[in-house]
Amino acid sequence: MKYIATAIVCAAALVLGSSAASAQTVLKQLEGQLRGGPLMPSGGASIGFLGLIADDRKANGSGVRVLDCMPGGPAQAAGFKPGDLITSFGGKPIRSMSDFAAALAGAGPGTKFAAQVDRAGTPTTLEVRLGTRPTVAPPSTVTSMLPAPIAPATVSTPPANDARVAALESRVAELERRVVELEAQLKAKTNGPALSTP
C-alpha cells in the first residue's frame, strides 16, 4: 500500500506546475484506478502499461530500482528483473520516480522504449513495448471496503505556488491516512498481516 502513496506523490509532483484543478483531475483519475476503473488521460486515449513496481528511495539519485514485475507483463517480457536499477528510459536520464513518470507520460499501448539498467553492476539495455492495463476487477470484498470518492476541490483562482504545494501535501496526507485505514480493515477481514512495508 505504501507504493500507492508513492504513486500519489508522483502524480502530485507531475502537476505542480499546473493549476490545482489539473492536480485534482490527476488525483481523481488515480483514485478511480484504485477502485478498479480505467486509467485514462484527460484526452480520452488509453495510457500504456509497463507492469512493474519501482522505487527511488534507496537509489540516492542514481536511478529507479525495480522492486517487482507483473508476471507476463510488458516489463517482465522485456527482461526487467527485481533489483535492476533503471538509469535511462526512452533516451532520458532517470534519477528519480519523477523522471521515470515524465519519461512515460502520455505514452500509449504499443509505444516502444529502450531502457538502460544496471544489473548487479553490469550495464544492460532492454527494449520494452508498453501494453494495455489488464482489466481485472478487484475482489468485491476489497471494493466494498473502499471509502466514498473524495469531492473535488473548488478553486476559483489559481493559488500561489506555496498554497498549491500545501494543498497537494494535505491531499496526499489524507489519501495516505485512507490507505492506512483500508489496510487495517483488510487485515481485520482477512486476519492476516498488514500489506505495507516498513
matplotlib code that plots the C-alpha trace (Angstrom):
import matplotlib.pyplot as plt

x = [0.0, 3.0, 3.5, 0.1, 1.1, 4.4, 2.3, 0.1, 3.1, 4.5, 1.2, 1.2, 4.8, 3.9, 1.1, 2.9, 3.4, -0.3, -3.4, -4.9, -7.8, -5.4, -3.9, -7.5, -8.1, -4.9, -5.8, -9.3, -8.0, -5.7, -8.5, -10.6, -7.8, -7.5, -11.2, -10.6, -11.7, -9.8, -6.8, -7.4, -5.6, -7.9, -7.9, -9.5, -6.7, -5.6, -2.3, 0.3, 1.0, 4.5, 3.7, 6.4, 6.8, 9.7, 11.1, 13.8, 14.1, 17.3, 18.9, 20.3, 19.6, 21.2, 18.0, 14.9, 15.1, 12.7, 11.0, 8.7, 7.4, 3.9, 4.0, 3.5, 3.5, 5.5, 8.3, 8.9, 8.6, 11.3, 13.6, 13.3, 14.1, 13.7, 16.9, 17.5, 18.4, 16.8, 19.2, 17.7, 14.3, 13.4, 16.7, 16.0, 18.2, 16.3, 17.4, 14.0, 10.4, 9.5, 12.0, 10.6, 7.0, 7.9, 9.6, 6.4, 4.0, 1.5, 2.8, 0.1, -0.1, 2.4, 4.9, 8.5, 11.2, 14.9, 15.9, 19.4, 19.6, 22.4, 22.0, 24.4, 27.0, 26.6, 25.0, 22.2, 19.9, 16.3, 13.7, 10.1, 6.8, 4.0, 0.9, -2.7, -3.6, -5.3, -9.0, -9.1, -11.7, -10.8, -12.5, -15.9, -14.9, -12.0, -14.1, -16.9, -14.3, -13.2, -14.4, -16.6, -14.9, -13.5, -15.4, -13.4, -11.9, -13.4, -10.8, -11.9, -8.4, -5.1, -3.4, 0.2, 2.8, 3.2, -0.5, -0.6, 2.2, 0.4, -2.9, -1.3, 0.6, -2.7, -4.4, -1.5, -1.7, -5.4, -5.0, -2.2, -4.4, -7.2, -4.7, -3.8, -7.5, -8.2, -5.2, -6.4, -9.9, -8.4, -6.2, -9.2, -11.3, -8.5, -6.9, -3.6, -0.5, -0.6, 0.2, 2.5, 6.3, 8.1]
y = [0.0, 2.3, 2.1, 3.6, 6.6, 6.9, 6.9, 9.6, 11.7, 11.2, 12.3, 15.4, 16.2, 15.9, 18.5, 21.1, 23.3, 23.0, 24.5, 23.0, 21.9, 19.8, 18.3, 17.4, 15.7, 13.6, 12.6, 11.7, 9.5, 7.8, 7.2, 5.8, 3.4, 2.3, 1.5, -0.8, 1.7, 2.5, 4.9, 7.5, 10.7, 13.8, 13.4, 10.0, 7.9, 5.0, 5.0, 2.4, -0.2, -1.2, -3.7, -3.0, -1.6, 0.7, 3.0, 5.6, 6.0, 3.9, 4.8, 8.1, 9.9, 7.3, 5.8, 3.9, 0.4, -2.3, -4.0, -6.4, -7.2, -8.3, -11.9, -11.9, -8.1, -6.0, -5.3, -9.0, -9.9, -7.3, -8.8, -6.5, -8.1, -7.1, -5.3, -3.7, 0.0, 1.9, 4.7, 5.8, 5.3, 6.4, 8.2, 10.3, 10.0, 8.6, 9.8, 9.7, 8.5, 11.9, 11.5, 8.0, 9.2, 12.1, 9.7, 7.6, 10.5, 10.3, 7.1, 4.8, 1.0, -0.2, 2.6, 1.2, 2.3, 1.5, 1.2, 1.3, -0.7, -1.5, -5.2, -6.1, -3.7, -4.7, -2.2, -3.7, -2.4, -3.7, -2.9, -2.8, -2.2, -0.8, -2.9, -2.4, -2.5, -5.7, -5.3, -7.5, -6.1, -6.0, -8.6, -7.3, -7.5, -5.1, -2.8, -2.7, -1.5, 1.5, 4.8, 7.0, 9.2, 12.5, 15.5, 17.7, 20.8, 24.1, 26.6, 29.9, 31.5, 29.7, 29.8, 30.9, 28.1, 27.7, 27.3, 24.7, 22.7, 22.9, 21.8, 18.8, 17.9, 18.0, 15.9, 13.3, 13.1, 12.5, 9.8, 8.2, 8.2, 6.5, 3.8, 3.0, 2.7, 0.4, -1.7, -2.1, -3.0, -5.6, -7.0, -7.3, -9.1, -11.5, -11.8, -11.6, -9.3, -5.7, -5.2, -2.2, -2.4, -0.5]
z = [0.0, 0.5, -3.3, -3.8, -1.6, -3.7, -6.9, -5.4, -4.6, -8.1, -9.6, -7.4, -8.4, -12.1, -11.7, -9.5, -12.5, -13.4, -11.8, -8.7, -10.9, -13.0, -9.8, -8.8, -12.2, -11.9, -8.3, -9.3, -12.1, -9.7, -7.2, -10.0, -10.9, -7.3, -7.4, -10.5, -13.2, -16.3, -16.2, -19.0, -19.7, -20.0, -23.8, -23.6, -25.1, -23.0, -21.1, -21.8, -19.2, -18.1, -15.3, -12.8, -9.3, -8.8, -6.1, -5.9, -2.1, -1.7, -5.1, -3.9, -7.2, -9.3, -10.8, -10.1, -8.6, -9.9, -6.9, -8.8, -12.3, -13.1, -14.3, -18.1, -18.2, -20.7, -18.2, -17.4, -21.1, -21.9, -19.3, -16.3, -13.0, -9.4, -8.3, -11.7, -11.4, -14.3, -15.3, -18.6, -20.2, -23.8, -24.0, -20.9, -17.8, -14.8, -11.4, -9.6, -9.8, -11.2, -14.0, -14.7, -14.7, -17.0, -19.4, -19.5, -19.6, -22.4, -23.9, -25.1, -25.6, -28.3, -27.6, -27.6, -25.2, -24.8, -21.1, -19.7, -16.5, -14.1, -13.2, -10.3, -11.7, -15.3, -17.7, -19.8, -22.5, -22.6, -25.2, -23.9, -25.7, -23.4, -23.2, -22.2, -18.5, -17.6, -16.8, -13.7, -11.3, -7.6, -5.4, -4.3, -0.6, -1.2, -3.4, -0.7, 1.8, -0.3, 1.1, -1.0, -3.6, -2.3, -3.5, -5.9, -4.6, -5.8, -7.0, -8.4, -8.9, -9.1, -5.7, -5.2, -5.7, -1.9, -1.5, -4.3, -2.7, 0.7, -0.8, -2.6, 0.6, 2.5, -0.1, -0.1, 3.7, 3.6, 1.0, 3.0, 6.0, 4.0, 2.7, 6.4, 7.3, 4.3, 5.2, 8.7, 7.5, 5.1, 7.8, 10.1, 7.4, 6.4, 9.9, 8.0, 8.3, 7.2, 3.5, 3.7, 4.1, 6.8]

ax = plt.figure().add_subplot(projection="3d")
ax.plot(x, y, z, "-o")
ax.set_aspect("equal")
plt.show()
